[in-house]
């Protein structure tokens, strides 16, 4: 069983509403901090569409597997990396040697410093497709190949509720309350708030969400690296008082020392979703800087590296909870398969916006609050290739 074909599809579609992360942290929609750090250091690039790169792998036995490379922006660049650099390495490799193929691809650009970003995201797309094809070849759900599932059902948290814009006052909190009530009424008992506007407004927004959901629900907060250390300390202490489950990316991910200092001064677990390899994860774990690792299967080198990161976290007594934001049904189901097989898993992120890329898998379900682990072969979904080609234009 050898890989005989690898091809990519840069897909995109217009969502019904602006992605909540863009509303919170983009230059176009987000509100700047009133003081330091300046907006230029805290605003990210978002696309007006929902973008991803789907990867199709075919084997010499005629089995087809699908993967996804995270590409919220610059999808054509990711597709070019797959087509021009990764596919020539992968074609001809054995399907039952996925780890070996992963090493060959990862090492290909190491000498040039490409150990994260577009390279790891493109590798993730290939890796997921290889696992899907291998599991389908064996007629097994993917989690079986990862050692088996620890649970039949996964708890989900709704992601997310944008905090009130800086200086929006009572009206801003009214909007936060309405969104929190909507998610509560849908049936969620766990939710994440996108903060990072201004500490006092962020604290008020989290408190509003806590009031709506009550003490028995799980509330999390994601600052997307918007604070500097004193602000993060102030907000973190308030989050502790509100019973928030974890404080995600309080500081820029480059600031390892800041994370270690923050973790030592706060009781609330710190979480981070931007770690793309086990090597970077190890640095944070050794520093005692994280208690919740959030590998994104479509960013962190695919299923192979995501499970390595989870195992490493487990060795340090830390949790692993997959990061899932904008992407297609492939991203979601790959995350579900990984979460099912992680012993140190607690809760899975679910983007609650209308996702037009779900259409690539007509049998994909839209769970609320809880998700059943699929028992079908591979990822557990069927990809409609005509839809993929249509979305790729």
C-alpha positions as CSV (number, residue, x, y, z in Angstrom):
1,X,0.0,0.0,0.0
2,X,1.7,3.1,-1.3
3,X,0.6,6.7,-1.7
4,X,0.1,7.3,-5.4
5,X,-1.5,10.7,-5.4
6,X,-1.6,13.8,-3.2
7,X,-3.6,16.9,-4.2
8,X,-4.8,20.0,-2.4
9,X,-8.0,22.1,-2.7
10,X,-8.1,25.7,-1.4
11,X,-11.7,26.0,-0.4
12,X,-13.6,29.1,0.7
13,X,-17.1,30.2,1.4
14,X,-18.9,33.3,2.7
15,X,-20.3,32.8,6.2
16,X,-23.6,34.2,7.3
17,X,-21.9,36.2,10.0
18,X,-18.4,37.5,10.8
19,X,-16.3,34.9,12.7
20,X,-16.3,35.8,16.4
21,X,-12.5,35.9,16.6
22,X,-12.4,38.5,13.9
23,X,-15.0,40.5,15.8
24,X,-12.8,40.4,18.8
25,X,-9.2,40.6,17.6
26,X,-9.0,42.0,14.0
27,X,-8.0,45.5,13.0
28,X,-11.3,46.0,11.3
29,X,-13.6,44.8,14.0
30,X,-11.7,44.7,17.3
31,X,-11.4,47.5,19.8
32,X,-8.0,48.6,20.8
33,X,-6.6,48.6,24.3
34,X,-6.8,52.1,25.8
35,X,-3.1,52.0,26.9
36,X,-0.1,49.8,26.4
37,X,0.4,47.5,24.4
38,X,-0.3,49.4,21.2
39,X,-2.9,48.0,18.8
40,X,-0.2,47.3,16.1
41,X,1.1,44.6,18.4
42,X,-2.3,43.0,19.1
43,X,-4.3,42.8,15.9
44,X,-4.4,39.8,13.6
45,X,-5.3,39.2,9.9
46,X,-8.6,37.6,9.2
47,X,-10.3,36.7,5.9
48,X,-13.9,37.8,5.1
49,X,-14.5,34.2,4.0
50,X,-14.1,30.9,5.8
51,X,-11.0,29.4,4.2
52,X,-9.2,26.0,4.4
53,X,-7.1,23.6,2.4
54,X,-8.4,20.1,2.0
55,X,-5.9,17.4,1.1
56,X,-6.9,14.3,-0.9
57,X,-4.6,11.2,-0.7
58,X,-5.1,8.1,-2.8
59,X,-3.3,4.8,-2.3
60,X,-2.2,2.0,-4.7
61,X,-5.2,0.0,-3.4
62,X,-7.6,2.8,-4.5
63,X,-8.4,4.0,-1.0
64,X,-8.9,7.7,-0.6
65,X,-8.3,9.7,2.6
66,X,-8.9,13.3,3.4
67,X,-7.1,15.8,5.6
68,X,-7.2,19.5,6.2
69,X,-4.5,22.1,6.6
70,X,-5.4,25.1,8.7
71,X,-5.5,28.1,6.4
72,X,-7.7,30.8,7.8
73,X,-5.8,33.2,5.6
74,X,-3.4,32.6,2.7
75,X,-4.9,29.4,1.6
76,X,-3.3,29.4,-1.8
77,X,0.1,29.6,-0.2
78,X,-0.6,26.5,1.9
79,X,-1.9,24.7,-1.2
80,X,1.3,25.6,-3.1
81,X,3.4,24.2,-0.3
82,X,1.5,21.0,-0.5
83,X,1.5,20.7,-4.3
84,X,5.1,21.8,-4.9
85,X,7.0,20.6,-1.9
86,X,5.1,18.0,0.2
87,X,3.4,16.0,-2.4
88,X,6.6,15.0,-4.2
89,X,8.0,13.7,-0.8
90,X,4.8,11.8,0.1
91,X,4.1,10.1,-3.2
92,X,5.6,6.6,-3.2
93,X,5.7,6.3,0.6
94,X,4.1,3.4,2.4
95,X,0.7,4.1,4.0
96,X,1.6,2.0,7.1
97,X,4.6,4.2,7.8
98,X,2.9,7.5,8.7
99,X,5.4,8.5,11.4
100,X,8.3,7.9,9.0
101,X,6.6,10.1,6.4
102,X,5.9,12.8,8.9
103,X,9.6,12.9,9.8
104,X,10.7,13.1,6.2
105,X,8.4,16.0,5.5
106,X,9.1,17.9,8.7
107,X,12.8,17.6,8.3
108,X,12.7,18.8,4.7
109,X,12.5,22.4,5.8
110,X,14.1,22.3,9.2
111,X,17.4,23.7,8.0
112,X,15.5,26.8,6.8
113,X,13.8,27.4,10.2
114,X,10.3,26.2,9.1
115,X,9.2,24.5,12.3
116,X,5.7,26.1,12.5
117,X,3.3,28.2,10.5
118,X,2.5,27.4,6.9
119,X,4.9,24.4,6.8
120,X,3.4,22.6,9.8
121,X,-0.1,23.4,8.7
122,X,0.5,22.0,5.3
123,X,2.1,18.9,6.9
124,X,-1.0,18.6,9.1
125,X,-3.2,18.3,6.0
126,X,-1.2,15.4,4.6
127,X,-0.9,13.7,7.9
128,X,-4.6,13.7,8.6
129,X,-5.3,12.3,5.1
130,X,-2.8,9.5,5.6
131,X,-4.4,8.5,8.9
132,X,-7.9,8.6,7.4
133,X,-6.8,6.5,4.5
134,X,-5.0,4.0,6.7
135,X,-8.0,3.6,9.0
136,X,-10.3,3.1,6.0
137,X,-7.9,0.5,4.6
138,X,-8.3,-1.4,7.8
139,X,-12.0,-0.7,8.1
140,X,-11.6,0.9,11.5
141,X,-12.5,4.2,13.1
142,X,-9.4,6.4,13.4
143,X,-9.4,6.5,17.2
144,X,-8.9,2.7,17.2
145,X,-5.5,3.2,15.5
146,X,-4.6,5.7,18.2
147,X,-5.0,3.1,20.9
148,X,-8.7,3.2,21.3
149,X,-11.2,5.6,22.8
150,X,-11.4,6.6,26.4
151,X,-15.0,7.8,26.1
152,X,-18.0,7.5,23.8
153,X,-19.2,11.0,24.3
154,X,-17.3,14.3,24.3
155,X,-18.3,17.4,26.2
156,X,-18.3,20.6,24.1
157,X,-17.9,24.2,24.9
158,X,-19.4,26.9,22.7
159,X,-16.8,29.1,21.2
160,X,-17.4,31.9,21.7
161,X,-18.9,35.0,23.0
162,X,-17.0,38.2,22.1
163,X,-16.5,40.5,25.1
164,X,-18.0,44.0,25.1
165,X,-15.9,46.4,23.1
166,X,-13.8,48.8,25.2
167,X,-15.8,51.7,26.5
168,X,-19.2,50.3,25.3
169,X,-20.6,50.3,28.8
170,X,-24.1,49.1,29.5
171,X,-25.0,48.5,25.9
172,X,-22.0,46.4,25.3
173,X,-22.8,44.2,28.3
174,X,-26.4,43.9,27.1
175,X,-25.1,42.4,23.8
176,X,-22.9,40.0,25.7
177,X,-25.8,38.9,27.8
178,X,-28.0,38.3,24.8
179,X,-25.4,36.1,23.1
180,X,-24.8,34.1,26.3
181,X,-28.5,33.6,26.8
182,X,-28.8,32.3,23.2
183,X,-26.1,29.7,23.8
184,X,-27.5,28.6,27.1
185,X,-30.9,28.2,25.7
186,X,-29.5,26.1,22.8
187,X,-28.4,23.6,25.5
188,X,-24.7,24.4,26.1
189,X,-23.4,24.1,29.7
190,X,-19.9,25.3,28.7
191,X,-18.8,28.5,26.9
192,X,-15.7,30.5,26.1
193,X,-15.5,34.3,26.1
194,X,-13.2,36.2,23.7
195,X,-11.6,38.9,25.8
196,X,-8.7,41.3,25.2
197,X,-10.4,44.7,24.8
198,X,-9.7,46.4,28.1
199,X,-9.3,44.7,31.5
200,X,-12.3,46.3,33.2
201,X,-14.6,45.6,30.2
202,X,-13.3,42.1,29.9
203,X,-13.8,41.3,33.5
204,X,-17.4,42.7,33.3
205,X,-18.1,40.5,30.2
206,X,-16.9,37.3,31.9
207,X,-19.0,38.1,35.0
208,X,-22.0,38.7,32.8
209,X,-21.6,35.3,31.1
210,X,-21.2,33.7,34.5
211,X,-24.4,35.2,35.7
212,X,-26.3,33.9,32.6
213,X,-24.9,30.4,32.8
214,X,-24.8,30.0,36.6
215,X,-22.3,28.4,38.9
216,X,-22.7,24.8,37.6
217,X,-21.7,25.6,34.0
218,X,-18.1,25.8,32.7
219,X,-16.8,29.2,31.6
220,X,-13.5,29.8,29.9
221,X,-11.7,32.9,28.6
222,X,-9.5,33.5,25.6
223,X,-7.4,36.7,25.5
224,X,-5.5,35.8,22.2
225,X,-2.3,37.3,23.5
226,X,-3.7,40.8,23.9
227,X,-2.3,41.6,27.4
228,X,1.0,42.4,28.9
229,X,1.9,40.8,32.3
230,X,0.4,43.3,34.8
231,X,-2.9,43.3,32.8
232,X,-3.0,39.5,32.6
233,X,-2.4,39.3,36.3
234,X,-5.3,41.6,37.0
235,X,-7.6,39.9,34.7
236,X,-6.5,36.4,35.8
237,X,-7.3,37.1,39.4
238,X,-10.8,38.3,38.5
239,X,-11.3,35.2,36.4
240,X,-10.3,33.0,39.3
241,X,-13.0,34.7,41.4
242,X,-15.5,34.1,38.7
243,X,-14.6,30.3,38.6
244,X,-13.3,30.4,35.1
245,X,-11.9,27.0,34.0
246,X,-8.9,28.2,32.1
247,X,-7.3,31.4,30.9
248,X,-6.3,30.9,27.2
249,X,-3.3,32.8,25.6
250,X,-3.2,35.7,28.1
251,X,0.2,36.8,26.7
252,X,1.8,36.7,23.3
253,X,3.0,33.1,22.8
254,X,6.7,34.2,22.4
255,X,6.7,35.3,26.1
256,X,7.6,32.0,27.8
257,X,9.0,33.7,30.8
258,X,5.8,35.8,31.1
259,X,3.7,32.6,31.1
260,X,5.9,31.0,33.8
261,X,5.6,34.1,36.0
262,X,1.9,34.3,35.4
263,X,1.4,30.6,36.2
264,X,3.3,30.9,39.4
265,X,1.1,33.9,40.6
266,X,-2.3,32.5,39.6
267,X,-4.3,29.5,40.5
268,X,-6.3,29.5,37.3
269,X,-4.9,27.1,34.7
270,X,-3.2,28.8,31.8
271,X,-3.9,27.4,28.3
272,X,-2.3,28.0,24.9
273,X,-3.4,26.9,21.4
274,X,-0.5,28.1,19.2
275,X,2.1,25.4,20.0
276,X,2.7,23.6,16.8
277,X,5.2,20.9,17.9
278,X,6.1,18.8,21.0
279,X,9.4,20.6,21.1
280,X,7.8,24.0,21.8
281,X,5.3,22.4,24.2
282,X,8.1,20.8,26.2
283,X,9.7,24.3,26.8
284,X,6.4,25.5,28.4
285,X,5.9,22.3,30.4
286,X,9.4,22.4,31.8
287,X,8.9,26.0,32.8
288,X,5.6,25.2,34.6
289,X,4.0,27.7,32.3
290,X,0.9,25.7,31.2
291,X,-1.6,23.3,32.6
292,X,-3.8,23.0,29.6
293,X,-2.3,22.4,26.1
294,X,-4.5,23.0,23.1
295,X,-3.0,21.4,20.0
296,X,-4.9,22.3,16.9
297,X,-4.8,19.1,14.7
298,X,-4.8,21.2,11.5
299,X,-2.0,23.5,12.7
300,X,0.2,21.3,14.9
301,X,1.4,18.9,12.3
302,X,-1.7,16.7,12.1
303,X,-2.8,13.7,14.2
304,X,0.7,12.4,14.6
305,X,2.1,15.4,16.4
306,X,-1.1,16.3,18.2
307,X,-1.1,12.9,19.9
308,X,2.6,13.4,20.8
309,X,1.8,16.7,22.4
310,X,-1.1,15.2,24.3
311,X,1.1,12.4,25.6
312,X,3.8,14.8,26.6
313,X,1.3,17.0,28.5
314,X,0.0,13.9,30.2
315,X,3.6,13.1,31.4
316,X,3.7,16.5,33.1
317,X,0.2,16.1,34.6
318,X,-1.3,18.6,32.2
319,X,-4.5,18.4,30.2
320,X,-4.8,18.3,26.5
321,X,-7.9,19.7,24.9
322,X,-7.9,20.2,21.1
323,X,-8.3,23.7,19.7
324,X,-11.0,23.9,17.0
325,X,-11.8,27.2,15.3
326,X,-12.8,28.0,11.7
327,X,-12.4,25.1,9.3
328,X,-14.3,22.4,7.6
329,X,-16.0,19.2,8.8
330,X,-12.6,17.4,8.3
331,X,-11.0,19.6,11.0
332,X,-13.9,18.9,13.4
333,X,-13.9,15.1,12.9
334,X,-10.1,14.8,13.1
335,X,-10.3,16.7,16.4
336,X,-13.1,14.4,17.7
337,X,-11.0,11.3,16.8
338,X,-8.0,12.7,18.7
339,X,-10.0,13.8,21.7
340,X,-11.6,10.4,22.0
341,X,-8.2,8.7,22.3
342,X,-6.6,11.2,24.8
343,X,-6.6,10.1,28.4
344,X,-6.0,13.6,29.6
345,X,-8.8,15.2,27.6
346,X,-11.5,17.3,29.4
347,X,-13.5,19.3,26.9
348,X,-13.6,20.0,23.2
349,X,-14.0,23.4,21.5
350,X,-16.8,24.0,19.1
351,X,-17.2,27.0,16.9
352,X,-20.9,27.9,17.1
353,X,-21.2,30.1,14.0
354,X,-22.8,29.0,10.8
355,X,-20.1,27.1,8.9
356,X,-20.5,26.9,5.1
357,X,-17.6,24.5,4.8
358,X,-19.6,21.8,6.7
359,X,-21.1,21.1,3.3
360,X,-18.0,19.1,2.2
361,X,-19.4,16.2,4.3
362,X,-23.1,15.6,3.8
363,X,-23.3,13.1,6.7
364,X,-21.6,15.5,9.2
365,X,-23.8,16.2,12.3
366,X,-24.2,19.5,14.2
367,X,-24.0,18.5,17.9
368,X,-24.9,20.8,20.8
369,X,-23.3,20.4,24.2
370,X,-22.3,16.8,23.7
371,X,-20.8,14.9,20.7
372,X,-21.0,11.2,20.0
373,X,-17.7,9.7,18.9
374,X,-18.3,8.2,15.4
375,X,-17.9,4.5,14.8
376,X,-17.5,4.6,11.0
377,X,-14.2,3.9,9.3
378,X,-11.5,6.6,9.1
379,X,-12.6,10.1,10.2
380,X,-16.2,8.8,10.3
381,X,-17.5,11.1,7.5
382,X,-17.9,10.9,3.7
383,X,-16.5,13.7,1.7
384,X,-18.4,14.9,-1.4
385,X,-15.6,15.6,-3.9
386,X,-17.9,17.6,-6.2
387,X,-18.7,20.0,-3.3
388,X,-15.0,20.3,-2.6
389,X,-14.2,21.2,-6.2
390,X,-17.0,23.7,-6.3
391,X,-15.8,25.4,-3.1
392,X,-12.3,25.5,-4.6
393,X,-13.6,27.4,-7.6
